[in-house]
Amino acid sequence: QVHLVESGGGLVQSGGSLRLSCAASSRIFGVYNMGWYRQAPGKQRELVAGIPVGGDTNYADSVKGRLTISGDNAKNTVYLQMNNHKPEDTAVYYCCFWRRSGDYWGQGTQVTVCS
């Protein structure tokens, strides 16, 4: 069964940077919306950055100007460059490919920001 694999999480100081990567375990055929979600302790999972099929990238207001998403449907990869981290960015980050017929998720990677 195909799944997504994230990497690049870890411990970072406030103001620092991290780059998250996500790749499919095997080929996913078709075109999918791609994005990154995060879930902080005690909070609901939220979409922080997305690349819709045929549309422009979009970001949650809380991360605009600090996070940049990029991806390639043909290569089944998506990345998240995170700059100027804030303590409230601490969460488990998940990548996701989705479309009407179904979706794929990664297992999550922990990002912890220390002040």
Residue frames relative to the residue before (quaternion, step in Angstrom):
aa qw qx qy qz dx dy dz
Q 1.0000 0.0000 0.0000 0.0000 0.00 0.00 0.00
V 0.4337 -0.7112 0.4915 0.2540 3.55 -0.86 0.96
H 0.0750 0.7674 -0.6363 0.0238 3.54 -1.08 0.72
L 0.4818 -0.6525 0.5049 0.2954 3.54 -1.31 0.22
V 0.1897 -0.7801 0.5902 0.0848 3.55 -1.10 0.75
E 0.1811 -0.7879 0.5827 0.0825 3.56 -0.69 1.15
S 0.0144 0.7675 -0.6407 -0.0166 3.53 -1.29 0.43
G 0.6430 0.5752 -0.3788 0.3350 3.54 -1.31 0.23
G 0.5159 0.6397 -0.4310 0.3727 3.58 1.21 -0.08
G 0.2147 0.7813 -0.5731 0.1224 3.54 -1.30 0.09
L 0.6477 -0.4837 0.4149 0.4175 3.50 -1.32 -0.46
V 0.0354 0.7986 -0.5971 0.0670 3.55 -0.85 1.00
Q 0.4631 -0.6709 0.4990 0.2941 3.54 -1.08 0.64
S 0.6231 -0.5173 0.4234 0.4059 3.54 -1.21 0.49
G 0.7670 0.2981 -0.2551 0.5078 3.56 -0.84 1.03
G 0.5997 0.5942 -0.3444 0.4108 3.56 1.27 -0.26
S 0.4152 -0.7045 0.5313 0.2213 3.53 -1.39 -0.05
L 0.0213 -0.7532 0.6570 0.0265 3.50 -1.32 0.55
R 0.1792 -0.7512 0.6206 0.1360 3.53 -1.25 0.47
L 0.1870 -0.7825 0.5881 0.0835 3.55 -0.71 1.11
S 0.1407 -0.7777 0.6086 0.0700 3.54 -1.09 0.77
C 0.0564 -0.7825 0.6200 0.0116 3.53 -1.20 0.60
A 0.0557 0.7929 -0.6034 0.0639 3.55 -0.88 0.96
A 0.5045 -0.6428 0.4834 0.3140 3.55 -1.16 0.58
S 0.5300 -0.6468 0.4492 0.3145 3.57 -1.06 0.76
S 0.7628 -0.0457 -0.0067 0.6450 3.57 1.26 -0.41
R 0.7456 -0.4578 0.2513 0.4139 3.52 -1.25 0.38
I 0.1404 -0.7396 0.6543 0.0723 3.52 -1.08 0.95
F 0.2293 -0.7975 0.5464 0.1132 3.56 -0.59 1.13
G 0.6823 0.4547 -0.3554 0.4487 3.53 -1.03 0.81
V 0.4767 -0.6549 0.5136 0.2831 3.50 -1.37 0.16
Y 0.0751 -0.8183 0.5693 -0.0259 3.53 -0.78 1.08
N 0.4838 -0.5447 0.5793 0.3655 3.48 -1.33 0.34
M 0.1263 -0.7951 0.5897 0.0643 3.59 -1.04 0.72
G 0.1431 0.8174 -0.5491 0.0989 3.54 -1.03 0.63
W 0.3463 -0.6869 0.5958 0.2309 3.49 -1.44 0.07
Y 0.1296 -0.7530 0.6427 0.0558 3.51 -1.01 0.96
R 0.0858 -0.7709 0.6202 0.1171 3.52 -1.29 0.18
Q 0.1254 -0.7735 0.6175 0.0684 3.52 -1.25 0.57
A 0.1981 -0.7758 0.5930 0.0845 3.52 -0.61 1.19
P 0.6625 -0.5130 0.3530 0.4163 3.60 -1.16 0.48
G 0.8425 0.1600 -0.1377 0.4957 3.56 -0.84 1.00
K 0.6824 0.4530 -0.2860 0.4973 3.58 1.26 0.10
Q 0.5674 -0.5877 0.4527 0.3574 3.53 -1.28 0.35
R 0.5675 -0.5685 0.4637 0.3738 3.53 -1.23 0.46
E 0.0677 -0.8070 0.5867 0.0034 3.55 -0.94 0.91
L 0.4482 -0.6526 0.5400 0.2857 3.53 -1.21 0.63
V 0.1542 -0.8142 0.5540 0.0796 3.59 -0.68 1.05
A 0.8025 -0.0123 0.0219 0.5961 3.60 1.11 -0.57
G 0.0139 0.8258 -0.5622 0.0418 3.56 -0.95 0.84
I 0.1836 -0.7249 0.6497 0.1368 3.51 -1.29 0.52
P 0.1639 -0.8037 0.5645 0.0921 3.61 -0.20 1.21
V 0.5745 -0.5757 0.4457 0.3741 3.59 -1.12 0.60
G 0.8522 0.1004 -0.0993 0.5038 3.55 -0.74 1.07
G 0.6991 0.4544 -0.2704 0.4813 3.57 1.26 0.14
D 0.6240 -0.5385 0.4128 0.3876 3.53 -1.33 -0.03
T 0.5886 -0.5480 0.4476 0.3911 3.55 -1.21 0.47
N 0.0828 -0.7926 0.6028 0.0408 3.55 -1.13 0.63
Y 0.1816 -0.7957 0.5764 0.0395 3.53 -1.17 0.69
A 0.5261 -0.5731 0.5174 0.3566 3.51 -1.26 0.49
D 0.6135 -0.5805 0.3868 0.3702 3.57 -1.07 0.71
S 0.6557 0.5557 -0.3135 0.4038 3.58 1.00 -0.79
V 0.7650 0.3479 -0.1896 0.5077 3.60 1.18 -0.40
K 0.4063 0.7325 -0.4721 0.2746 3.60 1.22 -0.11
G 0.7964 0.2674 -0.2261 0.4931 3.54 -0.94 0.96
R 0.7340 0.3828 -0.2315 0.5110 3.60 1.24 -0.26
L 0.7612 0.2941 -0.1672 0.5532 3.60 1.13 -0.58
T 0.0795 -0.7770 0.6235 0.0339 3.54 -1.13 0.74
I 0.1770 -0.7821 0.5922 0.0797 3.55 -0.77 1.09
S 0.0416 0.7627 -0.6452 0.0191 3.53 -1.15 0.70
G 0.0848 0.8186 -0.5628 0.0777 3.57 -1.09 0.54
D 0.2137 -0.7565 0.6098 0.1013 3.49 -1.35 0.32
N 0.3532 -0.7592 0.5091 0.1992 3.57 -0.42 1.21
A 0.6443 0.5429 -0.3272 0.4279 3.58 0.98 -0.82
K 0.7393 0.3709 -0.2044 0.5235 3.57 1.11 -0.70
N 0.3515 -0.7588 0.4764 0.2714 3.59 1.29 -0.08
T 0.5279 0.6051 -0.4244 0.4184 3.56 0.90 0.94
V 0.0067 0.7663 -0.6424 -0.0078 3.54 -1.21 0.59
Y 0.1584 -0.7962 0.5827 0.0375 3.54 -1.05 0.85
L 0.1229 -0.7628 0.6290 0.0863 3.52 -1.28 0.45
Q 0.1513 -0.7666 0.6213 0.0580 3.55 -0.58 1.21
M 0.0646 -0.8100 0.5827 -0.0106 3.55 -0.65 1.13
N 0.0384 -0.8045 0.5920 -0.0287 3.56 -0.70 1.14
N 0.8344 0.2012 -0.1448 0.4923 3.53 -1.31 0.37
H 0.0090 0.8529 -0.5208 0.0342 3.52 0.80 1.05
K 0.1862 -0.7419 0.6348 0.1093 3.50 -1.26 0.67
P 0.6438 -0.5321 0.3626 0.4134 3.61 -1.11 0.53
E 0.6602 0.5248 -0.3158 0.4347 3.61 1.02 -0.69
D 0.5369 0.5947 -0.4133 0.4328 3.59 1.27 0.05
T 0.4626 0.6847 -0.4489 0.3400 3.59 1.24 -0.20
A 0.3367 0.7122 -0.5365 0.3026 3.56 -0.63 1.17
V 0.4631 -0.5760 0.5577 0.3779 3.51 -1.36 -0.06
Y 0.2099 -0.7922 0.5670 0.0831 3.55 -0.79 1.07
Y 0.1110 -0.7977 0.5927 0.0102 3.55 -0.91 1.03
C 0.2478 -0.7245 0.6129 0.1951 3.56 -1.04 0.70
C 0.0801 -0.7981 0.5972 -0.0052 3.53 -1.19 0.64
F 0.1227 -0.7186 0.6779 0.0951 3.51 -1.19 0.77
W 0.0979 0.8277 -0.5471 0.0779 3.59 -0.73 0.89
R 0.0915 0.7342 -0.6724 0.0190 3.46 -1.37 0.46
R 0.7633 -0.4071 0.2233 0.4492 3.58 -1.24 0.23
S 0.7056 0.4884 -0.2779 0.4316 3.60 0.98 -0.78
G 0.7941 -0.2299 0.1493 0.5425 3.58 1.20 -0.23
D 0.2596 -0.7678 0.5638 0.1588 3.53 -1.29 0.00
Y 0.2438 -0.7252 0.6258 0.1517 3.52 -1.38 0.32
W 0.1104 -0.7977 0.5923 0.0263 3.55 -1.04 0.88
G 0.3900 -0.6673 0.5737 0.2710 3.49 -1.29 0.43
Q 0.6234 -0.5667 0.4001 0.3608 3.54 -1.32 0.17
G 0.5494 -0.6287 0.3803 0.3978 3.56 1.29 -0.24
T 0.0849 -0.7684 0.6320 0.0547 3.53 -1.19 0.64
Q 0.4141 -0.7396 0.4835 0.2186 3.55 -0.83 1.03
V 0.0589 -0.7448 0.6638 0.0340 3.53 -1.07 0.88
T 0.0284 -0.7948 0.6057 -0.0270 3.56 -0.74 1.10
V 0.1493 -0.7911 0.5910 0.0502 3.54 -0.74 1.12
C 0.1331 -0.7933 0.5915 0.0567 3.55 -0.71 1.07
S 0.3639 -0.7512 0.5168 0.1901 3.54 -0.96 0.91
